Amino acid sequence: MKTIVISIIWLLMPMSLQACGMGEITPEGYENASVEHAWQHWQQGEQSQIPFQFIDVRTPEEFAAGHVPGAVNIPLQTLKQRIAEVPKDKQVYVYCEAGVRSAKAARLLTKAGYTNIENISGGMRAWREQHYPQER
């Protein structure tokens, strides 16, 4: 019995790594992740077993006012033209101010073939409400 349980765990492990946040998977194929999950992954930094990148799809002005440390600013309006800047080999967290623009960005990315996209529910507003660090 113990051998069967261990075998099942080993078989399921790749799936658990694929679905990093274990949040709600949308019909479009991206995941809605909680701000807490995104924060936990962010805290791991380069020590994370799953490499990641935060993409801020707000305007440059909004980005300059405060963003997730280490995030890259690719405004939603320019995402199609700059899509090559989004890594395909990392877990990608997209966020905006509240979650509407980042949901659009997540749909665009999944339509373009990305399979590792997480939309941070509540966006930067939720990040600030939790008093998580910001960069200016």
C-alpha positions in Angstrom: 0.0 0.0 0.0 2.8 2.4 0.9 4.5 1.8 -2.5 1.2 2.6 -4.3 0.8 5.9 -2.4 4.4 6.9 -3.1 3.9 6.0 -6.8 0.8 8.2 -7.0 2.6 11.1 -5.4 5.4 10.8 -7.9 3.0 10.7 -10.8 1.0 13.7 -9.6 4.0 15.9 -8.8 4.6 17.2 -12.3 0.9 18.2 -12.5 1.2 20.1 -9.2 4.3 22.0 -10.5 2.4 22.8 -13.8 -0.5 24.3 -11.9 1.6 26.5 -9.7 -1.0 28.5 -7.8 -3.7 25.9 -7.7 -6.2 28.7 -8.2 -9.1 29.0 -10.5 -8.4 27.9 -14.1 -10.4 30.0 -16.5 -12.0 28.7 -19.7 -9.3 30.6 -21.6 -6.6 28.6 -20.0 -4.9 31.0 -17.5 -5.1 30.8 -13.8 -6.5 33.4 -11.4 -4.1 33.5 -8.5 -4.6 35.0 -5.1 -2.4 37.9 -4.2 -1.2 35.8 -1.2 0.0 33.0 -3.6 1.8 35.5 -5.8 3.4 37.0 -2.7 4.6 33.6 -1.4 6.2 32.8 -4.8 7.7 36.3 -5.0 9.3 35.9 -1.5 11.1 32.8 -2.7 13.0 34.9 -5.2 15.8 33.1 -7.1 15.6 30.2 -4.6 12.2 29.2 -6.1 12.1 25.8 -7.8 9.7 27.3 -10.3 11.3 30.4 -12.0 8.9 33.3 -12.4 8.4 36.8 -13.7 6.0 39.5 -12.7 4.6 41.6 -15.6 2.9 44.9 -14.8 0.5 45.8 -17.6 -0.4 49.2 -16.3 0.7 52.5 -17.9 4.3 53.7 -17.3 3.0 56.4 -15.0 1.1 53.9 -12.8 4.2 51.7 -12.8 6.4 54.6 -11.7 4.0 55.3 -8.8 4.7 51.9 -7.3 5.0 48.3 -8.5 6.0 44.8 -7.4 9.8 44.8 -6.9 11.5 43.2 -9.9 8.4 43.5 -12.1 8.7 44.3 -15.8 6.4 47.0 -17.2 4.7 46.0 -20.5 1.5 48.1 -20.8 -1.5 46.2 -22.1 -1.6 48.6 -25.1 1.8 47.5 -26.2 1.7 43.8 -25.2 1.1 42.4 -28.7 4.1 44.3 -30.0 6.3 43.3 -27.1 5.1 39.7 -26.6 8.6 38.3 -27.2 9.7 40.0 -23.9 7.4 37.6 -22.0 9.3 34.5 -21.0 7.8 31.2 -22.1 10.1 29.2 -19.7 8.9 30.9 -16.5 5.7 31.1 -14.4 4.4 34.5 -15.4 2.3 36.6 -13.1 0.4 39.5 -14.8 -1.2 42.3 -12.8 -2.7 45.7 -13.3 -4.4 48.0 -10.7 -7.5 45.8 -10.0 -7.4 42.8 -12.4 -9.4 43.8 -15.5 -6.5 44.7 -17.8 -4.4 41.8 -16.5 -7.2 39.4 -17.3 -7.2 40.8 -20.9 -3.4 40.4 -21.0 -3.7 36.8 -19.7 -6.2 36.0 -22.4 -3.9 37.5 -25.1 -0.9 35.5 -23.8 -2.8 32.2 -23.6 -4.1 32.7 -27.2 -0.5 33.2 -28.2 0.4 29.8 -26.8 1.6 30.6 -23.3 0.7 27.9 -20.8 2.2 29.3 -17.6 0.1 32.5 -17.0 -1.4 33.6 -13.7 -3.5 36.7 -13.3 -3.2 38.2 -9.9 -6.7 38.7 -8.5 -7.1 42.2 -7.2 -3.9 43.4 -8.8 -1.7 46.1 -7.3 -4.6 47.3 -5.2 -4.7 43.9 -3.4 -0.8 43.9 -3.1 -0.9 47.3 -1.4 -3.8 46.4 0.9 -1.6 43.5 2.2 1.3 45.9 2.7 3.6 43.9 0.5 6.7 45.7 -0.7 6.7 48.1 -3.6 9.4 49.7 -5.7 9.2 53.2 -7.2 
